[in-house]
Amino acid sequence: MDIDVYQQYFAAEGSFSGVRRRGAAVMLTAASGGGEISYTLTVSFFPHKDAEDFGISYDAAFSEVLYQGKGRRSKKREQSLLETLREKADALAAAEHAEIFWDQPLIAARFG
């Protein structure tokens, strides 16, 4: 079972597949089953041509498993992961020559 722990869209800058991307969706997802839990950070860059354009492009999505082990969801673990989320997302973006503008959210944060 997958649960979106956190999701928020921000202004961003990058170019993928010859298309300029001006937005980024940042997500933390928990996946559990069989007594195992994992948390994955995903950053997906999208064109965001205007204020109404939130069409996600999956050709520019990058992810990293931040935690995997036995157990189930933990609010304490999730809080710890959220505290380092920006740093980890910035590293994913920088590896792809892109940037996330954290001070320019496009939507309010969603927590699940």
N, CA, C and O atoms as CSV, one atom per row, in Angstrom:
chain,resi,resn,atom,element,x,y,z
A,1,MET,N,N,0.840,-1.174,0.000
A,1,MET,CA,C,0.000,0.000,0.000
A,1,MET,C,C,0.890,1.244,0.000
A,1,MET,O,O,1.785,1.376,0.835
A,2,ASP,N,N,0.638,2.143,-0.934
A,2,ASP,CA,C,1.390,3.388,-1.034
A,2,ASP,C,C,0.564,4.542,-0.479
A,2,ASP,O,O,-0.635,4.654,-0.736
A,3,ILE,N,N,1.234,5.397,0.289
A,3,ILE,CA,C,0.572,6.563,0.883
A,3,ILE,C,C,1.449,7.782,0.627
A,3,ILE,O,O,2.650,7.757,0.893
A,4,ASP,N,N,0.844,8.851,0.108
A,4,ASP,CA,C,1.574,10.104,-0.072
A,4,ASP,C,C,1.686,10.785,1.284
A,4,ASP,O,O,0.696,11.288,1.814
A,5,VAL,N,N,2.880,10.801,1.840
A,5,VAL,CA,C,3.136,11.427,3.129
A,5,VAL,C,C,3.175,12.942,2.975
A,5,VAL,O,O,2.666,13.678,3.821
A,6,TYR,N,N,3.789,13.398,1.876
A,6,TYR,CA,C,3.951,14.830,1.622
A,6,TYR,C,C,3.982,15.063,0.122
A,6,TYR,O,O,4.534,14.262,-0.633
A,7,GLN,N,N,3.378,16.177,-0.305
A,7,GLN,CA,C,3.449,16.574,-1.700
A,7,GLN,C,C,3.285,18.086,-1.774
A,7,GLN,O,O,2.399,18.662,-1.142
A,8,GLN,N,N,4.158,18.718,-2.559
A,8,GLN,CA,C,4.038,20.154,-2.784
A,8,GLN,C,C,4.728,20.492,-4.104
A,8,GLN,O,O,5.716,19.861,-4.481
A,9,TYR,N,N,4.193,21.499,-4.800
A,9,TYR,CA,C,4.766,21.946,-6.062
A,9,TYR,C,C,5.453,23.284,-5.829
A,9,TYR,O,O,4.969,24.130,-5.077
A,10,PHE,N,N,6.600,23.453,-6.496
A,10,PHE,CA,C,7.389,24.673,-6.375
A,10,PHE,C,C,7.807,25.155,-7.753
A,10,PHE,O,O,7.860,24.375,-8.703
A,11,ALA,N,N,8.105,26.444,-7.856
A,11,ALA,CA,C,8.748,26.953,-9.065
A,11,ALA,C,C,10.119,26.290,-9.130
A,11,ALA,O,O,10.734,25.996,-8.105
A,12,ALA,N,N,10.581,26.063,-10.349
A,12,ALA,CA,C,11.872,25.388,-10.527
A,12,ALA,C,C,12.443,25.802,-11.876
A,12,ALA,O,O,11.803,26.511,-12.653
A,13,GLU,N,N,13.646,25.347,-12.130
A,13,GLU,CA,C,14.283,25.629,-13.411
A,13,GLU,C,C,15.103,24.420,-13.817
A,13,GLU,O,O,15.880,23.882,-13.028
A,14,GLY,N,N,14.918,24.004,-15.059
A,14,GLY,CA,C,15.675,22.892,-15.616
A,14,GLY,C,C,15.231,22.645,-17.033
A,14,GLY,O,O,14.213,23.180,-17.472
A,15,SER,N,N,15.985,21.838,-17.755
A,15,SER,CA,C,15.626,21.489,-19.122
A,15,SER,C,C,15.826,19.994,-19.303
A,15,SER,O,O,16.904,19.464,-19.032
A,16,PHE,N,N,14.769,19.308,-19.768
A,16,PHE,CA,C,14.807,17.866,-19.955
A,16,PHE,C,C,14.148,17.530,-21.279
A,16,PHE,O,O,13.095,18.078,-21.606
A,17,SER,N,N,14.742,16.654,-22.028
A,17,SER,CA,C,14.218,16.234,-23.337
A,17,SER,C,C,13.960,17.432,-24.245
A,17,SER,O,O,13.021,17.436,-25.041
A,18,GLY,N,N,14.818,18.458,-24.110
A,18,GLY,CA,C,14.688,19.643,-24.945
A,18,GLY,C,C,13.554,20.565,-24.558
A,18,GLY,O,O,13.226,21.481,-25.312
A,19,VAL,N,N,12.940,20.349,-23.397
A,19,VAL,CA,C,11.802,21.161,-22.940
A,19,VAL,C,C,12.170,21.857,-21.633
A,19,VAL,O,O,12.615,21.217,-20.680
A,20,ARG,N,N,11.978,23.170,-21.601
A,20,ARG,CA,C,12.238,23.941,-20.389
A,20,ARG,C,C,11.191,23.590,-19.337
A,20,ARG,O,O,9.995,23.561,-19.628
A,21,ARG,N,N,11.640,23.327,-18.121
A,21,ARG,CA,C,10.743,23.009,-16.998
A,21,ARG,C,C,10.814,24.148,-15.987
A,21,ARG,O,O,11.898,24.593,-15.608
A,22,ARG,N,N,9.649,24.610,-15.560
A,22,ARG,CA,C,9.580,25.744,-14.640
A,22,ARG,C,C,8.865,25.400,-13.339
A,22,ARG,O,O,8.607,26.283,-12.521
A,23,GLY,N,N,8.546,24.127,-13.143
A,23,GLY,CA,C,7.894,23.677,-11.920
A,23,GLY,C,C,8.450,22.341,-11.493
A,23,GLY,O,O,8.983,21.590,-12.309
A,24,ALA,N,N,8.327,22.043,-10.203
A,24,ALA,CA,C,8.765,20.750,-9.682
A,24,ALA,C,C,7.768,20.269,-8.634
A,24,ALA,O,O,7.374,21.019,-7.741
A,25,ALA,N,N,7.371,19.012,-8.760
A,25,ALA,CA,C,6.542,18.365,-7.739
A,25,ALA,C,C,7.501,17.594,-6.839
A,25,ALA,O,O,8.303,16.791,-7.318
A,26,VAL,N,N,7.415,17.838,-5.547
A,26,VAL,CA,C,8.269,17.158,-4.576
A,26,VAL,C,C,7.360,16.284,-3.718
A,26,VAL,O,O,6.418,16.774,-3.096
A,27,MET,N,N,7.654,14.969,-3.691
A,27,MET,CA,C,6.780,14.023,-2.995
A,27,MET,C,C,7.576,13.078,-2.109
A,27,MET,O,O,8.670,12.645,-2.470
A,28,LEU,N,N,7.023,12.767,-0.959
A,28,LEU,CA,C,7.544,11.716,-0.090
A,28,LEU,C,C,6.441,10.677,0.022
A,28,LEU,O,O,5.339,10.977,0.482
A,29,THR,N,N,6.743,9.448,-0.403
A,29,THR,CA,C,5.757,8.377,-0.447
A,29,THR,C,C,6.196,7.233,0.453
A,29,THR,O,O,7.358,6.828,0.433
A,30,ALA,N,N,5.258,6.714,1.244
A,30,ALA,CA,C,5.505,5.536,2.078
A,30,ALA,C,C,4.870,4.331,1.391
A,30,ALA,O,O,3.723,4.390,0.947
A,31,ALA,N,N,5.618,3.251,1.311
A,31,ALA,CA,C,5.100,1.998,0.747
A,31,ALA,C,C,5.291,0.920,1.799
A,31,ALA,O,O,6.395,0.724,2.306
A,32,SER,N,N,4.196,0.213,2.130
A,32,SER,CA,C,4.305,-0.816,3.155
A,32,SER,C,C,3.631,-2.093,2.695
A,32,SER,O,O,2.717,-2.093,1.871
A,33,GLY,N,N,4.123,-3.176,3.263
A,33,GLY,CA,C,3.556,-4.480,2.970
A,33,GLY,C,C,4.459,-5.574,3.505
A,33,GLY,O,O,5.684,-5.457,3.455
A,34,GLY,N,N,3.861,-6.627,4.013
A,34,GLY,CA,C,4.639,-7.752,4.513
A,34,GLY,C,C,5.571,-7.407,5.655
A,34,GLY,O,O,6.629,-8.017,5.805
A,35,GLY,N,N,5.184,-6.435,6.458
A,35,GLY,CA,C,6.009,-6.059,7.601
A,35,GLY,C,C,7.191,-5.166,7.251
A,35,GLY,O,O,8.060,-4.926,8.090
A,36,GLU,N,N,7.228,-4.674,6.018
A,36,GLU,CA,C,8.306,-3.794,5.558
A,36,GLU,C,C,7.739,-2.415,5.244
A,36,GLU,O,O,6.578,-2.284,4.857
A,37,ILE,N,N,8.570,-1.389,5.413
A,37,ILE,CA,C,8.187,-0.019,5.079
A,37,ILE,C,C,9.336,0.631,4.329
A,37,ILE,O,O,10.505,0.408,4.645
A,38,SER,N,N,8.997,1.431,3.339
A,38,SER,CA,C,10.023,2.221,2.659
A,38,SER,C,C,9.459,3.610,2.406
A,38,SER,O,O,8.252,3.786,2.235
A,39,TYR,N,N,10.340,4.577,2.386
A,39,TYR,CA,C,9.997,5.958,2.102
A,39,TYR,C,C,10.826,6.405,0.912
A,39,TYR,O,O,12.052,6.292,0.919
A,40,THR,N,N,10.148,6.914,-0.114
A,40,THR,CA,C,10.822,7.341,-1.334
A,40,THR,C,C,10.545,8.812,-1.600
A,40,THR,O,O,9.403,9.267,-1.547
A,41,LEU,N,N,11.614,9.547,-1.887
A,41,LEU,CA,C,11.525,10.938,-2.309
A,41,LEU,C,C,11.504,10.945,-3.830
A,41,LEU,O,O,12.347,10.313,-4.467
A,42,THR,N,N,10.543,11.657,-4.415
A,42,THR,CA,C,10.479,11.820,-5.857
A,42,THR,C,C,10.385,13.305,-6.182
A,42,THR,O,O,9.611,14.041,-5.569
A,43,VAL,N,N,11.180,13.733,-7.152
A,43,VAL,CA,C,11.114,15.097,-7.666
A,43,VAL,C,C,10.830,14.982,-9.155
A,43,VAL,O,O,11.591,14.355,-9.892
A,44,SER,N,N,9.739,15.587,-9.595
A,44,SER,CA,C,9.340,15.537,-11.000
A,44,SER,C,C,9.232,16.962,-11.529
A,44,SER,O,O,8.447,17.763,-11.020
A,45,PHE,N,N,10.017,17.271,-12.546
A,45,PHE,CA,C,10.019,18.597,-13.143
A,45,PHE,C,C,9.003,18.640,-14.281
A,45,PHE,O,O,8.915,17.703,-15.074
A,46,PHE,N,N,8.236,19.725,-14.362
A,46,PHE,CA,C,7.192,19.851,-15.383
A,46,PHE,C,C,7.219,21.254,-15.987
A,46,PHE,O,O,7.742,22.181,-15.369
A,47,PRO,N,N,6.659,21.421,-17.193
A,47,PRO,CA,C,6.770,22.702,-17.908
A,47,PRO,C,C,6.204,23.918,-17.169
A,47,PRO,O,O,6.851,24.965,-17.150
A,48,HIS,N,N,5.025,23.815,-16.564
A,48,HIS,CA,C,4.362,24.925,-15.868
A,48,HIS,C,C,4.401,26.202,-16.709
A,48,HIS,O,O,5.022,27.195,-16.330
A,49,LYS,N,N,3.727,26.151,-17.853
A,49,LYS,CA,C,3.716,27.267,-18.801
A,49,LYS,C,C,2.913,28.460,-18.308
A,49,LYS,O,O,3.181,29.595,-18.703
A,50,ASP,N,N,1.922,28.212,-17.440
A,50,ASP,CA,C,1.133,29.290,-16.859
A,50,ASP,C,C,0.589,28.827,-15.511
A,50,ASP,O,O,0.823,27.693,-15.092
A,51,ALA,N,N,-0.130,29.703,-14.846
A,51,ALA,CA,C,-0.620,29.422,-13.489
A,51,ALA,C,C,-1.570,28.230,-13.414
A,51,ALA,O,O,-1.775,27.671,-12.337
A,52,GLU,N,N,-2.144,27.840,-14.536
A,52,GLU,CA,C,-3.085,26.714,-14.571
A,52,GLU,C,C,-2.435,25.401,-14.996
A,52,GLU,O,O,-3.077,24.352,-14.936
A,53,ASP,N,N,-1.180,25.438,-15.422
A,53,ASP,CA,C,-0.504,24.264,-15.983
A,53,ASP,C,C,0.224,23.462,-14.906
A,53,ASP,O,O,1.301,23.844,-14.447
A,54,PHE,N,N,-0.390,22.342,-14.512
A,54,PHE,CA,C,0.224,21.448,-13.534
A,54,PHE,C,C,0.374,20.042,-14.109
A,54,PHE,O,O,0.378,19.059,-13.368
A,55,GLY,N,N,0.497,19.953,-15.435
A,55,GLY,CA,C,0.662,18.654,-16.084
A,55,GLY,C,C,2.035,18.070,-15.792
A,55,GLY,O,O,3.046,18.576,-16.279
A,56,ILE,N,N,2.074,17.008,-14.999
A,56,ILE,CA,C,3.341,16.393,-14.599
A,56,ILE,C,C,3.942,15.630,-15.774
A,56,ILE,O,O,3.244,14.900,-16.478
A,57,SER,N,N,5.244,15.808,-15.974
A,57,SER,CA,C,5.988,15.115,-17.020
A,57,SER,C,C,6.852,14.044,-16.354
A,57,SER,O,O,7.745,14.354,-15.565
A,58,TYR,N,N,6.581,12.813,-16.676
A,58,TYR,CA,C,7.325,11.748,-16.009
A,58,TYR,C,C,8.651,11.414,-16.685
A,58,TYR,O,O,9.357,10.505,-16.248
A,59,ASP,N,N,8.997,12.152,-17.761
A,59,ASP,CA,C,10.311,11.956,-18.361
A,59,ASP,C,C,11.393,12.703,-17.587
A,59,ASP,O,O,12.579,12.563,-17.883
A,60,ALA,N,N,10.992,13.484,-16.613
A,60,ALA,CA,C,11.935,14.252,-15.801
A,60,ALA,C,C,11.659,14.020,-14.321
A,60,ALA,O,O,11.615,14.963,-13.531
A,61,ALA,N,N,11.473,12.750,-13.953
A,61,ALA,CA,C,11.198,12.372,-12.557
A,61,ALA,C,C,12.397,11.603,-12.015
A,61,ALA,O,O,12.914,10.694,-12.665
A,62,PHE,N,N,12.828,11.979,-10.821
A,62,PHE,CA,C,14.003,11.373,-10.201
A,62,PHE,C,C,13.646,11.001,-8.774
A,62,PHE,O,O,12.972,11.764,-8.081
A,63,SER,N,N,14.090,9.841,-8.333
A,63,SER,CA,C,13.704,9.391,-6.998
A,63,SER,C,C,14.874,8.744,-6.268
A,63,SER,O,O,15.865,8.323,-6.865
A,64,GLU,N,N,14.712,8.687,-4.945
A,64,GLU,CA,C,15.701,8.083,-4.062
A,64,GLU,C,C,14.966,7.483,-2.870
A,64,GLU,O,O,14.115,8.134,-2.263
A,65,VAL,N,N,15.297,6.249,-2.541
A,65,VAL,CA,C,14.734,5.624,-1.347
A,65,VAL,C,C,15.490,6.196,-0.148
A,65,VAL,O,O,16.709,6.058,-0.052
A,66,LEU,N,N,14.761,6.837,0.761
A,66,LEU,CA,C,15.373,7.462,1.928
A,66,LEU,C,C,15.438,6.529,3.127
A,66,LEU,O,O,16.305,6.672,3.989
A,67,TYR,N,N,14.519,5.575,3.176
A,67,TYR,CA,C,14.501,4.614,4.289
A,67,TYR,C,C,13.822,3.346,3.815
A,67,TYR,O,O,12.834,3.389,3.082
A,68,GLN,N,N,14.369,2.203,4.246
A,68,GLN,CA,C,13.736,0.919,3.966
A,68,GLN,C,C,14.098,-0.032,5.097
A,68,GLN,O,O,15.265,-0.146,5.472
A,69,GLY,N,N,13.098,-0.711,5.636
A,69,GLY,CA,C,13.356,-1.649,6.717
A,69,GLY,C,C,12.074,-2.278,7.242
A,69,GLY,O,O,10.984,-2.050,6.718
A,70,LYS,N,N,12.235,-3.063,8.275
A,70,LYS,CA,C,11.084,-3.701,8.900
A,70,LYS,C,C,10.308,-2.666,9.700
A,70,LYS,O,O,10.876,-1.707,10.224
A,71,GLY,N,N,9.019,-2.875,9.781
A,71,GLY,CA,C,8.195,-1.980,10.581
A,71,GLY,C,C,7.011,-1.444,9.813
A,71,GLY,O,O,6.611,-1.989,8.784
A,72,ARG,N,N,6.454,-0.358,10.337
A,72,ARG,CA,C,5.311,0.298,9.711
A,72,ARG,C,C,5.497,1.790,9.824
A,72,ARG,O,O,6.519,2.260,10.324
A,73,ARG,N,N,4.503,2.546,9.357
A,73,ARG,CA,C,4.614,4.005,9.379
A,73,ARG,C,C,4.883,4.503,10.783
A,73,ARG,O,O,4.339,4.001,11.766
A,74,SER,N,N,5.739,5.508,10.843
A,74,SER,CA,C,6.093,6.115,12.113
A,74,SER,C,C,6.098,7.630,11.944
A,74,SER,O,O,6.830,8.160,11.108
A,75,LYS,N,N,5.294,8.319,12.724
A,75,LYS,CA,C,5.244,9.790,12.658
A,75,LYS,C,C,6.607,10.390,12.972
A,75,LYS,O,O,7.005,11.385,12.366
A,76,LYS,N,N,7.324,9.786,13.919
A,76,LYS,CA,C,8.650,10.279,14.294
A,76,LYS,C,C,9.619,10.130,13.113
A,76,LYS,O,O,10.367,11.060,12.811
A,77,ARG,N,N,9.612,8.987,12.452
A,77,ARG,CA,C,10.483,8.752,11.301
A,77,ARG,C,C,10.113,9.703,10.172
A,77,ARG,O,O,10.996,10.282,9.539
A,78,GLU,N,N,8.810,9.873,9.908
A,78,GLU,CA,C,8.371,10.765,8.850
A,78,GLU,C,C,8.802,12.196,9.119
A,78,GLU,O,O,9.224,12.891,8.195
A,79,GLN,N,N,8.708,12.648,10.349
A,79,GLN,CA,C,9.143,14.003,10.701
A,79,GLN,C,C,10.639,14.166,10.452
A,79,GLN,O,O,11.080,15.195,9.940
A,80,SER,N,N,11.406,13.161,10.810
A,80,SER,CA,C,12.850,13.188,10.580
A,80,SER,C,C,13.165,13.254,9.079
A,80,SER,O,O,14.046,14.007,8.666
A,81,LEU,N,N,12.453,12.475,8.271
A,81,LEU,CA,C,12.667,12.491,6.834
A,81,LEU,C,C,12.258,13.830,6.225
A,81,LEU,O,O,12.929,14.330,5.322
A,82,LEU,N,N,11.165,14.413,6.711
A,82,LEU,CA,C,10.721,15.708,6.205
A,82,LEU,C,C,11.730,16.817,6.526
A,82,LEU,O,O,11.862,17.774,5.763
A,83,GLU,N,N,12.431,16.690,7.636
A,83,GLU,CA,C,13.427,17.691,8.022
A,83,GLU,C,C,14.620,17.708,7.068
A,83,GLU,O,O,15.273,18.742,6.924
A,84,THR,N,N,14.914,16.592,6.418
A,84,THR,CA,C,16.047,16.509,5.488
A,84,THR,C,C,15.596,16.485,4.029
A,84,THR,O,O,16.421,16.357,3.125
A,85,LEU,N,N,14.302,16.605,3.803
A,85,LEU,CA,C,13.743,16.466,2.461
A,85,LEU,C,C,14.295,17.495,1.473
A,85,LEU,O,O,14.661,17.137,0.353
A,86,ARG,N,N,14.360,18.738,1.861
A,86,ARG,CA,C,14.839,19.777,0.946
A,86,ARG,C,C,16.289,19.528,0.540
A,86,ARG,O,O,16.642,19.662,-0.632
A,87,GLU,N,N,17.106,19.176,1.484
A,87,GLU,CA,C,18.514,18.887,1.197
A,87,GLU,C,C,18.644,17.734,0.194
A,87,GLU,O,O,19.422,17.817,-0.756
A,88,LYS,N,N,17.885,16.674,0.410
A,88,LYS,CA,C,17.923,15.506,-0.483
A,88,LYS,C,C,17.355,15.856,-1.857
A,88,LYS,O,O,17.906,15.442,-2.878
A,89,ALA,N,N,16.253,16.620,-1.890
A,89,ALA,CA,C,15.654,17.020,-3.167
A,89,ALA,C,C,16.596,17.937,-3.937
A,89,ALA,O,O,16.708,17.825,-5.158
A,90,ASP,N,N,17.272,18.841,-3.237
A,90,ASP,CA,C,18.245,19.713,-3.892
A,90,ASP,C,C,19.376,18.903,-4.524
A,90,ASP,O,O,19.841,19.237,-5.614
A,91,ALA,N,N,19.821,17.848,-3.853
A,91,ALA,CA,C,20.877,16.990,-4.397
A,91,ALA,C,C,20.402,16.268,-5.657
A,91,ALA,O,O,21.148,16.163,-6.630
A,92,LEU,N,N,19.154,15.767,-5.641
A,92,LEU,CA,C,18.599,15.128,-6.838
A,92,LEU,C,C,18.526,16.128,-7.989
A,92,LEU,O,O,18.887,15.804,-9.120
A,93,ALA,N,N,18.060,17.336,-7.701
A,93,ALA,CA,C,17.930,18.360,-8.735
A,93,ALA,C,C,19.304,18.767,-9.277
A,93,ALA,O,O,19.490,18.860,-10.490
A,94,ALA,N,N,20.251,19.005,-8.392
A,94,ALA,CA,C,21.587,19.437,-8.807
A,94,ALA,C,C,22.265,18.388,-9.689
A,94,ALA,O,O,22.980,18.735,-10.629
A,95,ALA,N,N,22.042,17.116,-9.390
A,95,ALA,CA,C,22.623,16.043,-10.201
A,95,ALA,C,C,22.097,16.085,-11.631
A,95,ALA,O,O,22.739,15.565,-12.543
A,96,GLU,N,N,20.933,16.699,-11.833
A,96,GLU,CA,C,20.317,16.805,-13.158
A,96,GLU,C,C,20.403,18.224,-13.714
A,96,GLU,O,O,19.719,18.560,-14.682
A,97,HIS,N,N,21.257,19.066,-13.091
A,97,HIS,CA,C,21.456,20.452,-13.518
A,97,HIS,C,C,20.157,21.243,-13.474
A,97,HIS,O,O,19.849,22.003,-14.392
A,98,ALA,N,N,19.410,21.059,-12.415
A,98,ALA,CA,C,18.142,21.760,-12.221
A,98,ALA,C,C,18.126,22.371,-10.821
A,98,ALA,O,O,18.987,22.075,-9.993
A,99,GLU,N,N,17.142,23.220,-10.570
A,99,GLU,CA,C,17.041,23.890,-9.276
A,99,GLU,C,C,15.580,24.023,-8.868
A,99,GLU,O,O,14.710,24.283,-9.700
A,100,ILE,N,N,15.323,23.841,-7.578
A,100,ILE,CA,C,13.985,24.015,-6.999
A,100,ILE,C,C,14.005,25.307,-6.201
A,100,ILE,O,O,14.918,25.536,-5.408
A,101,PHE,N,N,12.991,26.165,-6.410
A,101,PHE,CA,C,12.899,27.431,-5.692
A,101,PHE,C,C,11.925,27.258,-4.528
A,101,PHE,O,O,10.719,27.451,-4.682
A,102,TRP,N,N,12.456,26.895,-3.372
A,102,TRP,CA,C,11.655,26.565,-2.193
A,102,TRP,C,C,10.836,27.748,-1.694
A,102,TRP,O,O,9.794,27.557,-1.066
A,103,ASP,N,N,11.290,28.960,-1.963
A,103,ASP,CA,C,10.570,30.152,-1.500
A,103,ASP,C,C,9.444,30.562,-2.452
A,103,ASP,O,O,8.824,31.611,-2.271
A,104,GLN,N,N,9.177,29.716,-3.487
A,104,GLN,CA,C,8.120,30.006,-4.449
A,104,GLN,C,C,7.188,28.799,-4.619
A,104,GLN,O,O,7.159,28.180,-5.683
A,105,PRO,N,N,6.425,28.468,-3.566
A,105,PRO,CA,C,5.492,27.333,-3.703
A,105,PRO,C,C,4.375,27.669,-4.689
A,105,PRO,O,O,3.879,28.795,-4.733
A,106,LEU,N,N,3.995,26.667,-5.475
A,106,LEU,CA,C,2.901,26.830,-6.443
A,106,LEU,C,C,1.573,26.372,-5.863
A,106,LEU,O,O,0.515,26.831,-6.294
A,107,ILE,N,N,1.618,25.464,-4.883
A,107,ILE,CA,C,0.430,25.027,-4.150
A,107,ILE,C,C,0.835,24.836,-2.698
A,107,ILE,O,O,2.023,24.746,-2.390
A,108,ALA,N,N,-0.129,24.773,-1.820
A,108,ALA,CA,C,0.133,24.514,-0.398
A,108,ALA,C,C,0.554,23.064,-0.222
A,108,ALA,O,O,0.178,22.203,-1.017
A,109,ALA,N,N,1.326,22.797,0.805
A,109,ALA,CA,C,1.763,21.435,1.102
A,109,ALA,C,C,0.558,20.558,1.428
A,109,ALA,O,O,-0.390,20.995,2.081
A,110,ARG,N,N,0.614,19.314,0.961
A,110,ARG,CA,C,-0.412,18.319,1.265
A,110,ARG,C,C,0.243,17.201,2.063
A,110,ARG,O,O,1.295,16.688,1.682
A,111,PHE,N,N,-0.380,16.833,3.160
A,111,PHE,CA,C,0.137,15.764,4.008
A,111,PHE,C,C,-0.897,14.656,4.082
A,111,PHE,O,O,-2.096,14.916,4.182
A,112,GLY,N,N,-0.417,13.403,4.031
A,112,GLY,CA,C,-1.347,12.271,4.063
A,112,GLY,C,C,-1.103,11.330,5.188
A,112,GLY,O,O,-1.817,10.336,5.327
